Amino acid sequence: MEHQQSSAHPPREMSSARLEGFSDGVLAVIITIMVLGLRPPPGADLADLQSLIPGLLIYVLSFAFIGIYWNNHHQLLRATRRISGGVMWANLYLLFWLSLVPVVTAWVGQHPHSLWPAVTYGAIGFMAGVAFYILTLTIRNVNKDTRINEVLQRNTKANVSVALYVLGMALAFVEPLLAYGAYALVSIMWFIPDRRLA
């Protein structure tokens, strides 16, 4: 009798809190790796800083990139009532692409005017955007009866972001610095967290 009563209870929903905590830890490690990649100037004069400027600029862009993902990821999971195994895998797929940011940041810092570092930087940004979109799809799939399903149907800013990364990769074949301008526009556009999830 007791067994029948317990089996009648609906299955317990999986909370997003642990997934959010795990993701926060991974993003913190990514930022730490980027910081450890910074090197002091070779000398003690201000002129010695000049050679480090490209690396510092790409570090700032990458830091903003990771910070924006952290902020919007936080808002997304806080607005999510339940998660599933699919959501967990989609989240891991996003973290995979974000984990490559320190490597490509160091590469760009050493070769700021070269084609392939600029293209690769954009490709990682593009794939991270696709991964975030996949994450929203899997969240919608297990939250069809909640507000977040309706909210995430409108994704104009995400589509524009992906288009800017494609534009940046194309511009890299003309002038790599133009590519970084396009990538910076994406960060500027997402600097304010997604108001739909507030």
Secondary structure, 3 states (H helix, E strand, C coil): CHHHHHHCCCCCCECCHHHHHHHHHHHHHHHHHHHHCCCCCCCCCHHHHHHHHHHHHHHHHHHHHHHHHHHHHHHHHHCCCCECHHHHHHHHHHHHHHHCHHHHHHHHHHCCCCHHHHHHHHHHHHHHHHHHHHHHHHHHHCCCCCHHHHHCCCCHHHHHHHHHHHHHHHHCCCCHHHHHHHHHHHHHHCCCCCHHHC
